[in-house]
Amino acid sequence: MSAFIQQLPALIGVIVGALGSYLVVVRGDQVRFRREQAARWEERRLAVYSEYARYLKKSITLTYRVASHLGNDPHPHPLSPEDAAPLLAEAAVGRDPAGEALLLLGSDEVVQKAREWVLVVIEMERFLDDRIQDPEGWQALLERQRASRGLYYAAIRRDLSLPPGNGGQWSVRPPGANA
């Protein structure tokens, strides 16, 4: 029995070491699982944010084309309101489920900025529904839409801890303009 008692401290050390190793591995697995889960949710939120923006941009591009038909915008591919109506309806139908996903997964700030952006887009659509011919008024709406879009993207960057990015204000020179 004295041999067993002499070996007891070593045996206790082995048991404590094995238990400690087990706890470290379990804790590491939990941390890795939480980190991977957070990354998956961030990827999903980015996909939802992008999808919503894509549907809004589809509506916006169509409004540019209709505005061009009405003489409010220099877009090179005018589209009559009649031809645009089914395309705008399709964009709105796609926007609704994308908006629901945004409400489900988006941060409060991103949802608020998305709401502000879509309200300007709806105002643009109404401007064209009334067949208003006012290039200055249309330009003011475009500026508000661009500012709202920039705020939406800035909110996304903050939510996903991304670095600041381009505000999307690209300068496009008309054909034949010199640098």
ChimeraX attribute file (.defattr): number of C-alpha atoms within 10 A of each C-alpha:
attribute: neighborCount
match mode: 1-to-1
recipient: residues
	/A:1	6
	/A:2	7
	/A:3	7
	/A:4	9
	/A:5	10
	/A:6	10
	/A:7	11
	/A:8	12
	/A:9	11
	/A:10	11
	/A:11	13
	/A:12	11
	/A:13	11
	/A:14	12
	/A:15	12
	/A:16	12
	/A:17	12
	/A:18	12
	/A:19	12
	/A:20	12
	/A:21	12
	/A:22	12
	/A:23	12
	/A:24	12
	/A:25	12
	/A:26	12
	/A:27	12
	/A:28	12
	/A:29	12
	/A:30	12
	/A:31	12
	/A:32	12
	/A:33	12
	/A:34	12
	/A:35	11
	/A:36	12
	/A:37	12
	/A:38	12
	/A:39	13
	/A:40	12
	/A:41	12
	/A:42	17
	/A:43	13
	/A:44	15
	/A:45	21
	/A:46	19
	/A:47	14
	/A:48	21
	/A:49	23
	/A:50	16
	/A:51	19
	/A:52	22
	/A:53	21
	/A:54	16
	/A:55	19
	/A:56	23
	/A:57	15
	/A:58	17
	/A:59	24
	/A:60	22
	/A:61	13
	/A:62	23
	/A:63	27
	/A:64	24
	/A:65	22
	/A:66	27
	/A:67	28
	/A:68	20
	/A:69	20
	/A:70	19
	/A:71	16
	/A:72	20
	/A:73	21
	/A:74	14
	/A:75	16
	/A:76	10
	/A:77	11
	/A:78	19
	/A:79	19
	/A:80	14
	/A:81	20
	/A:82	9
	/A:83	10
	/A:84	17
	/A:85	15
	/A:86	11
	/A:87	15
	/A:88	19
	/A:89	12
	/A:90	14
	/A:91	19
	/A:92	17
	/A:93	12
	/A:94	17
	/A:95	21
	/A:96	13
	/A:97	13
	/A:98	21
	/A:99	22
	/A:100	13
	/A:101	18
	/A:102	23
	/A:103	16
	/A:104	12
	/A:105	18
	/A:106	22
	/A:107	16
	/A:108	13
	/A:109	16
	/A:110	23
	/A:111	20
	/A:112	15
	/A:113	20
	/A:114	26
	/A:115	15
	/A:116	17
	/A:117	23
	/A:118	21
	/A:119	14
	/A:120	21
	/A:121	23
	/A:122	16
	/A:123	14
	/A:124	21
	/A:125	20
	/A:126	13
	/A:127	18
	/A:128	19
	/A:129	13
	/A:130	8
	/A:131	14
	/A:132	15
	/A:133	17
	/A:134	14
	/A:135	16
	/A:136	11
	/A:137	12
	/A:138	20
	/A:139	13
	/A:140	11
	/A:141	17
	/A:142	18
	/A:143	13
	/A:144	17
	/A:145	21
	/A:146	17
	/A:147	16
	/A:148	21
	/A:149	24
	/A:150	19
	/A:151	20
	/A:152	22
	/A:153	22
	/A:154	20
	/A:155	21
	/A:156	23
	/A:157	16
	/A:158	14
	/A:159	17
	/A:160	14
	/A:161	10
	/A:162	11
	/A:163	8
	/A:164	10
	/A:165	10
	/A:166	9
	/A:167	13
	/A:168	11
	/A:169	10
	/A:170	7
	/A:171	6
	/A:172	7
	/A:173	9
	/A:174	8
	/A:175	6
	/A:176	6
	/A:177	7
	/A:178	6
	/A:179	4
